[in-house]
Amino acid sequence: MAKVIGGYFTSHVPGIGGAIVRGDQETPYWKPFFDGYPPIREWLVEARPDVAIVFSNDHGLNFFLDKMPTFAVGAAERYDNADEGWGLPVYKSFAGHPALSWHLIDSLVRDEFDITTCQKMLVDHAVSIPFELIYPGAESWPIKLVPISINTVQYPLPSPKRCLALGRAVGRALQSWAGDERVLICGTGGLSHQLDGPRAGFMNPDYDMFCLDNLAANPDALTGHTAEQVAELAGTQGVEILNWIAARGAMGDVPLHEVSRNYHIPISNTAAASLLLEPA
């Protein structure tokens, strides 16, 4: 059986990649955000994960408004990054874990989740930036990838309750996996932000803290809102909290210890955070 060794949750805004390229990590604007990652890097040295299951949302590399799956699971040998037009470098490719991907896919379908299976899949800043933050300057990613994409873009969106159920189904699938991989669960995106419309620049620290305070011990508390209500509370892009909720579900219903937490507002019109949880 695979062992879930921890959960890593982080913002993924493209501006973070720009700050890394410019070397702005120690500037007054960016330092409070980047200060959240050294404790996570130190933990990773001891934890030594083999594979990461990453819940994120696609920003147009794989899916657009004309074809938007609610849930999609990657089953590729390799995941390449591509130019998204943000002026960011094209990041390193990830090695996949197709056998584990297919096990998750089979288990999710048996659990009556109607998912899209992607034997070819690109990864965008929602995956690459979170790993650049925890493995800065690595010549190659020291971890294999199983990406799971959640629709946070095109109405209708999945509910927080359904995303938590998806994550829990992934957790059950890991319990029936015959391998002994050390698994890092990741949820990326958010926190509260809105990039367009009359509420452009909107952030909601109260809702962010509600999520951060309940994610570990009481994730069901985050399912009391519809996806539309989350958009009201967190902004239209703040619905990326769905990725965090699903990732928390994949960690299972076990007591969790909060290893590290950082919250900073704003970066690039976004309330940004990092969080690291491990089984207690």
N, C-alpha and C positions, 0 to 999 in steps of 0.2 A: 504494500500500500504506500502511495506517495505520502510524504509528510509536509503539511502546510506549516512553514516555519515563521511566517509573518505576513503582514499586510502593509503595503506602501501606498500612500495616497498623496497626490500632489496636483498642483495647478500645472497647466501645460501651455499657457499663452505664448504665442510666437515671440513676443517682446523679450521673453526670457532668453531665447536663442540669440536674439540680437545683442543682448547684454553680454552673453558669453563670448560672442565673436569680437565685440569691442573691448573685452576685458574690464567690464564695468562692475564686477562682482563686489569690489570694495568701495565703490562710490556711495555717498550718503543716500542716494535714492534707492539703490539696489541692495545694499549690504543687509538691511533687516530681513529681506527675503532670503538671500543666499545663506545667511547664518543658520537657517533651519536644516541644512543638508549635511554638515560634518558629522553630527551624531548618527545619521542614517548610514553614512559611509563607514563609520567605525563599526556599527552593528553588522554590516554586510561582511566585513572581514571575518568575523566569527561565525556568522550564519551560513555562508557559502552556499547560496541557492544554485540549483542546477537549471531550473526552468522558471520562467515568469508567465503567469496567466494574466493578461492585461485587458481590463475592461476600459474601453475608450470610445470616442465617437469619430467618425470619418468626416473630413472637411472637404470632400470633393475629389480625392484621388481615386477612390473606388466607386462611390455611389454619388448620384446627384438627385435633384428633386424629382426627376422622371422615373427613377428606380431607386427606392429607398427601403431596404429591408429593416424590419423592426430589430431583429437580432441576426448577426452574421458571425460565423466562426471560421477562422483561418485554418487551413489544413495543408499548408505549403511547406516545401523543403527550405525555402528561403523567402525573406521579406525585405524587399528593397525600399529605400526611401526615395523620394522624388522632389523636384523643385515645385513648390507651391506658390511661388511668386512673392514671398515675403522678404526676399533678399537673404535668406538663410543658406548655409552650406547644405549640400546633400550629405546626409549623415550615413554612417556605416550601415551595411545590411545586417539583418539578424538571421541567425540559423533557426529554422523551425524545429518542431518536434511532431512530425506528422502522426506518429503512432498514438501519442497522447491526444492530439487533436481529434483523431477519428474515434478514439474511445469516448471523449467528451461528447462529440457529435452524436454517436450512437446512443449514449445514455440520455442526452437531452431529448432526442426524438422519442425514445421510449417513455420519457417523462412528459410527453405530449407538448413539447415546445416546437413550434414550427419555425425552424431556423433556415438561414441561407448558408450553404457550405461553399467556401471559397478556396479552391485549390491553387489559385493565383491571387495574391493580395499585396498591395502596396501599404506601407505605413507612413503616416504623416507626422507632423510635430506633436500630435497627441501621444505618440509612443516614443519618438526619438528624443525629444527634449527631456522627459522624465528620466531616461536612462543616461543622458549626458549629464544630468544633475548629480547622479549618484555614482557614475563611473567616469569622471571628467578626464579627458585626454587618453582614454583607453584606445589602444590600437585596434582592438576588436571587442565586441561585446562578450563578456565572459558568462553569458547566460543564454539559454535557448528561449524561444518565444512561442506562445500560443495566444494570438490576439482574438478578442471578442468585441465586436463593434455593436454599439447600441444607438438607435436613432434618437438623437436629441435635437434634430433639425426640422423635420417635416411633419406637420400635423397629419394624422393623430400620433401622439407620442405614447410609449408604454408608460404605465403608471409606476410610481415608486414601489407599490406592492408587488407588481409583476416583476420588476427588476430585482427585488430582493429574492423573490421565488426563483428567478433564473440563477442567481448566484448560489442559492442553497442547493439547487439541482447540480450545479457544477461541483460543489463541495461533496455531494453524495457520490458523484461520478469518480472523484479522486479517491474516495474510500474503497472503490472496487477496482482501482487500477493496480495491476500486478507489479509495476515497477517500484523502485525505492527512491525516486527523485525527491530532492528537497525543493519545495515549491514556494515561490514568492507570489502572492496575490497582489495585483496592482489595480488601483482605480485612479483615473486621471481626469482633470478638467476642473473648471470652476475656480474659486467658489462663486459668490454672487457677482453677476455682471450683465450689462446689456450694452451692446455695441451700436445699436441703431434705433431709429424712431424717436418719438418725443421723450422717452426715458433713457436715451443714450447717456451712459455714465452712471446709471443707477447701480448702487450697491446696498446691501442690507446686512450689516455686521450682526444684528440680533439673530437673524435666521442662520447665518453662518455658524455662530456660536452654538445655537440649538443643534445643528448637525454635528459639529465637532464634539459636543458634550454627550450626545446620545449614540453616536455611531458604534462605539465599542460595546457598551453595556446594554443598550436598548435600541437596536436598529429598527425594530418595528415602530418606534415612535416617529420615524421619518416617513412612514407609509400612510400617515393620517391625512395627507394632502393628495389631491389629484395632480397630474402633470401640469394641468393648466394653472392650478393654484401655486405650484412651485414656480412657474414662470412669473406669476405675480409677485411672489415673495423674493425670488432670487434673480429676476431678470430673465429675458428670453434665452440668453446663453448660459445663465446660471443653472438651467435644467441639466447641465452636465453633472450635477450631483447624483443623477441616476447611475452614473458609472461607479461612483463611490459606494452607493447603496448595494449595487450588484456585487461589487468586490467584497464588501463586508459579508454578504450572504455566503460567499464561497469559503469564508474562513470557518464556517460552521457555528453551531450554537454551543460554543465553549467559552469559558471565562477568558478575557483578554486583558493584557497589560499594556498600558500606553507607554511606549519607550520614548517617544519624542513627538512634540507638537510645536508648530510655528504658524502664526497668523500675522499677516501684514497687509495693510491697505493704504494706498492703492499701488498696484503696478499696472501700467498700461490700461487704466480704467477698469481694473479687475481687483476684487478682493482675493488675495492669494494665500495659499496655505500648504503646509506639508504635515503629514501625520504618519507615524509608524506604530503599528500594533503587533504584538506577539502573543501566542498562547501563554496564559498565566501558569 
